[in-house]
């Protein structure tokens, strides 16, 4: 093992052949090691031995007179020793608290010898974390001595007591002067890793924040949180690390740097890796704030991912971890937010397992509250589970697993009905019907014309459409509906009734929804909603055998779609094609042909030559049929 017989002070020398000698020394050490007790960290021990030999030779050469000033060569040797000790720590392959503690104390002593009190304090503080009984007293002495020296230097730097001057400036609300003094303190305490450095950074950040220098404030709050490392305890002079991190995030956001705010949250979550619950709280609070402010969901993904990985690791290590109702609810909330964020990035394959796990956690929470007869919390958990079930269904639908998605939409519908949210229950039931309709279907450029035999979907999933209509009818009768909500419900009800084979009943709600939209002033990007309302009414009219009126509605829908060619242009061309088909069924050959030609021109303009050719062929067929009818 390492020889510490001469350790009251320390040092080292540089060597140009260090890499090759290190490899040779490691081989030699392994060769001479007793077979019954091989070295656990040969590289680390070799580096430590070499550093010790250098320092011991310095002590033998110059003696142990601590009042003697060091020469340049000696100072360089001590700094090189620190580099060797640091390398030894990085080469620790097997956990060895005693060796790590001893190396850190040696490193601290080297830094002390050259008056580098900040790094010396940091090394000694790290040694305290290993809690080696025989080293605790020495490590504490070094920490206290470094604190004294750092404060002495700070109080006499430039002939000014910057700590007292900074506090006085804050009291007088002279934040510019305060920033000057606390900046000097930050330089004095840099690298010490103690409360003094945290205090200086936090107060400098505060001075910047009060001057609306949010970028500088965020940077220094972040540095203060980083100095805290894994310690989240507050004291009389410093705030909690979580508070510092949150202030940093808020300042980044005020400075318009949302990405940096998200990165800061991810770092804070990573620092909580030893406490899964704290990591979940940190990421969950950040995600909730961004959701309320309607900011990009992608920004919260790194923090949420770290939190979930921390929780997963903790559960693998201890199956009983995160098993209380509150902890499971916290985990479910973070998983749900992560799945939502991944879905917003169209990463449905990654989002699905997260959403499924969140749903299981929500269900477990609901059962726990049911057993404890806590009705309010049980209701909240069931409501959250309903939303999560909807997210699971949406992911499955996006992955074209239509049968599974349909079953899950039905489950979500039942869950929402169980918590009396009939609008969402109806929407989920309607989605289930559409999923089963889509199963096995492949979209084409043109899908034919509207079928007057009961409207689209009437032959499939009638029960799902009927269930959706029942739930939406209940939702429509609720007194708390706003005008916007009522119009949305009427539109959905019309779609459900058409799908259930009741187009005549669907005409009234569809007309009411469209009439409400017509009364509202035009808004940016409202083309899709207006086109959808026209299409819904057209479906209802076609099912009620009012094909001319249906064609007129489809033409109006196409106009709205063409306002946003990039996203809705193809749908607009399809509406024209369907309108032409409706007119053809009425026997209006000339009008039908003209409408087919409009569809053809739209398809050409949008870059769909095959669909344009199909529309042209239908136009020619309509004219031929019209001519034949005249001859007859």
Rosetta blueprint (number, residue, H / E / L):
1 X L
2 X L
3 X L
4 X L
5 X L
6 X L
7 X L
8 X L
9 X L
10 X L
11 X L
12 X L
13 X L
14 X L
15 X L
16 X L
17 X L
18 X H
19 X H
20 X H
21 X H
22 X H
23 X H
24 X H
25 X H
26 X H
27 X H
28 X H
29 X H
30 X H
31 X H
32 X H
33 X L
34 X L
35 X L
36 X L
37 X L
38 X L
39 X L
40 X L
41 X L
42 X H
43 X H
44 X H
45 X H
46 X H
47 X H
48 X H
49 X H
50 X H
51 X H
52 X H
53 X H
54 X H
55 X H
56 X H
57 X H
58 X H
59 X H
60 X H
61 X H
62 X H
63 X L
64 X L
65 X L
66 X L
67 X L
68 X L
69 X L
70 X L
71 X L
72 X H
73 X H
74 X H
75 X H
76 X H
77 X H
78 X H
79 X H
80 X H
81 X H
82 X H
83 X H
84 X H
85 X H
86 X H
87 X H
88 X H
89 X H
90 X H
91 X L
92 X L
93 X L
94 X L
95 X L
96 X L
97 X H
98 X H
99 X H
100 X H
101 X H
102 X H
103 X H
104 X H
105 X H
106 X H
107 X H
108 X H
109 X H
110 X H
111 X H
112 X H
113 X H
114 X L
115 X L
116 X L
117 X H
118 X H
119 X H
120 X H
121 X H
122 X H
123 X H
124 X H
125 X H
126 X H
127 X H
128 X H
129 X H
130 X H
131 X L
132 X L
133 X H
134 X H
135 X H
136 X H
137 X H
138 X H
139 X H
140 X H
141 X H
142 X H
143 X H
144 X H
145 X H
146 X H
147 X H
148 X H
149 X H
150 X H
151 X H
152 X H
153 X H
154 X H
155 X H
156 X H
157 X H
158 X H
159 X H
160 X L
161 X L
162 X H
163 X H
164 X H
165 X H
166 X H
167 X H
168 X H
169 X H
170 X H
171 X H
172 X L
173 X L
174 X L
175 X H
176 X H
177 X H
178 X H
179 X H
180 X H
181 X H
182 X H
183 X H
184 X H
185 X H
186 X H
187 X H
188 X H
189 X H
190 X L
191 X L
192 X L
193 X L
194 X L
195 X H
196 X H
197 X H
198 X H
199 X H
200 X H
201 X H
202 X H
203 X H
204 X H
205 X H
206 X H
207 X H
208 X H
209 X H
210 X H
211 X L
212 X L
213 X L
214 X H
215 X H
216 X H
217 X H
218 X H
219 X H
220 X H
221 X H
222 X H
223 X H
224 X H
225 X H
226 X H
227 X H
228 X H
229 X L
230 X L
231 X L
232 X L
233 X L
234 X L
235 X L
236 X L
237 X L
238 X L
239 X L
240 X L
241 X H
242 X H
243 X H
244 X H
245 X H
246 X H
247 X H
248 X H
249 X H
250 X H
251 X H
252 X H
253 X H
254 X H
255 X L
256 X L
257 X L
258 X H
259 X H
260 X H
261 X H
262 X H
263 X H
264 X H
265 X H
266 X H
267 X H
268 X H
269 X H
270 X H
271 X H
272 X L
273 X L
274 X L
275 X L
276 X H
277 X H
278 X H
279 X H
280 X H
281 X H
282 X H
283 X H
284 X H
285 X H
286 X H
287 X H
288 X H
289 X H
290 X H
291 X H
292 X H
293 X L
294 X L
295 X L
296 X L
297 X H
298 X H
299 X H
300 X H
301 X H
302 X H
303 X H
304 X H
305 X H
306 X H
307 X H
308 X H
309 X H
310 X H
311 X H
312 X H
313 X H
314 X H
315 X H
316 X H
317 X H
318 X L
319 X L
320 X L
321 X L
322 X L
323 X L
324 X L
325 X H
326 X H
327 X H
328 X H
329 X H
330 X H
331 X H
332 X H
333 X H
334 X H
335 X H
336 X H
337 X H
338 X H
339 X H
340 X H
341 X H
342 X H
343 X H
344 X H
345 X L
346 X L
347 X L
348 X H
349 X H
350 X H
351 X H
352 X H
353 X H
354 X H
355 X H
356 X H
357 X H
358 X H
359 X H
360 X H
361 X H
362 X H
363 X H
364 X H
365 X H
366 X H
367 X H
368 X H
369 X H
370 X H
371 X H
372 X L
373 X L
374 X L
375 X H
376 X H
377 X H
378 X H
379 X H
380 X H
381 X H
382 X H
383 X H
384 X H
385 X H
386 X H
387 X H
388 X H
389 X H
390 X H
391 X H
392 X H
393 X H
394 X H
395 X H
396 X H
397 X H
398 X H
399 X L
400 X L
401 X L
402 X H
403 X H
404 X H
405 X H
406 X H
407 X H
408 X H
409 X H
410 X H
411 X H
412 X H
413 X H
414 X H
415 X H
416 X H
417 X H
418 X H
419 X L
420 X L
421 X L
422 X H
423 X H
424 X H
425 X H
426 X H
427 X H
428 X H
429 X H
430 X H
431 X H
432 X H
433 X H
434 X H
435 X H
436 X H
437 X H
438 X H
439 X L
440 X L
441 X L
442 X L
443 X L
444 X L
445 X L
446 X L
447 X L
448 X L
449 X L
450 X L
451 X L
452 X L
453 X L
454 X L
455 X L
456 X L
457 X L
458 X L
459 X L
460 X L
461 X L
462 X H
463 X H
464 X H
465 X H
466 X H
467 X H
468 X H
469 X H
470 X H
471 X H
472 X H
473 X H
474 X H
475 X H
476 X H
477 X H
478 X L
479 X L
480 X L
481 X L
482 X L
483 X H
484 X H
485 X H
486 X H
487 X H
488 X H
489 X H
490 X H
491 X H
492 X H
493 X H
494 X H
495 X H
496 X H
497 X H
498 X H
499 X H
500 X L
501 X L
502 X L
503 X H
504 X H
505 X H
506 X H
507 X H
508 X H
509 X H
510 X H
511 X H
512 X H
513 X H
514 X H
515 X H
516 X H
517 X H
518 X H
519 X H
520 X L
521 X L
522 X L
523 X L
524 X L
525 X L
526 X L
527 X H
528 X H
529 X H
530 X H
531 X H
532 X H
533 X H
534 X H
535 X H
536 X H
537 X H
538 X H
539 X H
540 X H
541 X H
542 X H
543 X H
544 X L
545 X L
546 X L
547 X H
548 X H
549 X H
550 X H
551 X H
552 X H
553 X H
554 X H
555 X H
556 X H
557 X H
558 X H
559 X H
560 X H
561 X H
562 X H
563 X L
564 X L
565 X H
566 X H
567 X H
568 X H
569 X H
570 X H
571 X H
572 X H
573 X H
574 X H
575 X H
576 X H
577 X H
578 X H
579 X H
580 X H
581 X H
582 X H
583 X H
584 X H
585 X H
586 X L
587 X L
588 X L
589 X H
590 X H
591 X H
592 X H
593 X H
594 X H
595 X H
596 X H
597 X H
598 X H
599 X H
600 X H
601 X H
602 X H
603 X H
604 X H
605 X H
606 X H
607 X L
608 X L
609 X H
610 X H
611 X H
612 X H
613 X H
614 X H
615 X H
616 X H
617 X H
618 X H
619 X H
620 X H
621 X H
622 X H
623 X H
624 X H
625 X H
626 X H
627 X H
628 X H
629 X H
630 X H
631 X H
632 X L
